[in-house]
Amino acid sequence: MEMSIKQSKTPYSSPMSHLRTSPLFLFINKFIHVSWISHWEKQSHNILTQLKRSPHPWDSSNQPSRHLEITITRLRIGHIRLTRTHLLTHLMPLACTHCALNSPLSIEHILKCRELSAVRTSLLIHHSHLDAFSDPSLSLSKIIPFLQQDRFLSASKPTSPTELIAR
């Protein structure tokens, strides 16, 4: 009994912990990493590979709240309820209410809409989707207030990521 109490007070050391510094482990780890990057670079029809050059985490992924991280990610890939509702409801896609082009509402259109260019320019937001959402982008911190101001995103915190809706 005394032996087990003494053993429980000693720090746990995994019997495999010494393997992490072994040359074989380091070789396998490097091989997996190189394979992962190679696979990422070969992707052509993936929107994330168009936005990100490498599979490494973005610095901007470390936001103060998970909600904000999810919102930025969904905006980057263009999947917010406002632009995707028609897929769930089987209705016509929403059109931009700011311009007369009557084009389907998308994140790309919101960033290029001529009627919103004055507001975007004043906030120093890029008109290019790839530039606006790139990692370190100066406009990234201004995009969500811009979308809330023009009522593309709800200002209230949703209870789930799928509740990013327009007012």
C-alpha positions in Angstrom: 0.0 0.0 0.0 2.8 2.4 0.9 4.5 1.6 -2.3 1.5 2.7 -4.4 1.2 6.0 -2.5 4.8 6.8 -3.2 4.5 5.9 -6.8 1.4 8.0 -7.2 3.3 11.1 -5.9 6.1 10.7 -8.5 5.5 12.4 -11.8 4.3 10.1 -14.6 6.7 9.4 -17.3 5.5 7.6 -20.3 7.6 4.6 -21.3 7.5 5.9 -24.9 8.6 9.5 -24.0 12.2 8.8 -24.9 11.2 7.9 -28.5 10.2 11.5 -29.3 13.9 12.4 -29.5 15.0 9.3 -31.4 16.2 9.7 -35.0 13.6 7.3 -36.3 10.8 9.4 -34.7 12.2 12.6 -36.1 12.6 11.1 -39.5 8.9 9.8 -39.5 7.7 13.2 -38.2 9.5 15.1 -41.0 8.3 12.6 -43.6 4.7 13.1 -42.5 5.1 16.9 -42.5 6.6 17.0 -46.0 3.9 14.6 -47.3 1.2 16.8 -45.8 2.6 19.9 -47.4 3.0 18.2 -50.7 -0.7 16.9 -50.6 -1.9 20.4 -49.7 0.0 22.0 -52.7 -1.6 19.5 -55.1 -5.1 20.4 -54.1 -6.7 22.5 -56.9 -10.5 22.5 -56.2 -10.2 23.4 -52.5 -11.1 26.9 -51.6 -8.8 26.8 -48.6 -5.8 26.2 -50.8 -6.7 29.3 -52.8 -6.7 31.3 -49.6 -3.8 29.7 -47.8 -0.4 28.9 -49.4 0.5 26.3 -46.7 -1.3 24.2 -44.2 0.3 25.8 -41.2 -2.0 27.7 -38.7 -2.8 31.3 -39.5 -1.7 33.9 -36.9 -5.2 35.3 -37.2 -6.6 32.0 -36.0 -5.8 33.0 -32.4 -8.8 35.2 -31.8 -10.1 36.1 -28.3 -13.2 34.0 -28.8 -14.1 30.8 -30.6 -17.1 32.5 -32.1 -14.9 35.1 -33.8 -12.5 32.4 -35.1 -15.5 30.5 -36.6 -16.9 33.7 -38.1 -13.7 34.6 -39.8 -13.2 31.1 -41.1 -16.8 30.9 -42.5 -16.3 34.4 -44.1 -13.0 33.2 -45.7 -14.7 30.2 -47.3 -17.9 32.2 -48.1 -20.2 30.0 -45.9 -22.4 32.3 -44.0 -26.1 31.7 -43.7 -26.9 34.9 -45.6 -25.1 33.6 -48.7 -26.1 29.9 -48.4 -29.7 30.0 -47.2 -31.0 29.2 -50.7 -29.2 25.8 -50.6 -31.2 24.8 -47.5 -34.6 26.4 -48.4 -34.5 25.5 -52.1 -35.4 29.1 -53.0 -33.6 31.6 -55.3 -30.3 33.0 -53.9 -30.5 36.3 -52.2 -29.5 39.3 -54.3 -27.5 42.3 -53.3 -29.8 45.1 -52.1 -27.2 47.8 -52.4 -26.7 47.7 -56.2 -28.9 47.3 -59.2 -26.9 44.4 -60.7 -29.2 41.9 -59.0 -26.3 39.5 -58.7 -26.4 36.6 -56.2 -25.1 37.7 -52.8 -21.7 36.3 -51.9 -18.8 37.4 -49.8 -16.9 38.2 -53.1 -19.7 40.4 -54.3 -19.9 42.3 -51.0 -16.2 43.0 -51.2 -16.5 44.2 -54.9 -20.0 45.9 -54.8 -19.6 49.4 -56.2 -22.2 50.8 -53.9 -20.2 49.7 -50.9 -16.8 50.9 -52.2 -16.9 54.2 -50.2 -17.4 52.4 -46.9 -14.8 49.7 -47.8 -12.3 52.3 -48.8 -12.8 54.4 -45.6 -12.2 51.2 -43.5 -9.1 50.2 -45.7 -10.7 46.9 -46.7 -9.3 45.3 -49.8 -11.8 44.7 -52.6 -10.1 41.3 -53.4 -11.4 38.4 -51.4 -8.0 36.8 -51.3 -6.3 39.9 -50.0 -9.0 40.9 -47.5 -8.9 37.5 -45.8 -5.2 36.8 -46.1 -3.2 36.3 -43.0 -1.7 39.1 -41.8 -4.3 41.4 -43.4 -4.8 44.8 -42.0 -8.4 44.8 -43.2 -9.3 41.5 -41.4 -10.1 43.2 -38.1 -12.4 45.7 -39.9 -14.4 43.2 -42.0 -16.8 42.0 -39.3 -17.8 45.5 -38.2 -18.2 46.5 -41.9 -20.5 43.5 -42.5 -22.5 44.3 -39.3 -22.8 47.9 -40.2 -24.2 47.1 -43.6 -26.4 44.4 -42.1 -24.8 41.4 -43.8 -24.0 39.9 -40.4 -25.9 40.0 -37.2 -24.3 42.1 -34.4 -25.6 39.8 -31.7 -23.6 36.7 -30.8 -25.3 33.6 -32.3 -25.9 30.6 -30.3 -24.3 28.4 -33.0 -22.1 29.0 -35.9 -24.9 28.4 -38.3 -26.9 31.3 -37.0 -24.8 33.9 -38.7 -27.8 35.6 -40.3 -28.6 39.0 -41.6 -30.9 41.2 -39.6 
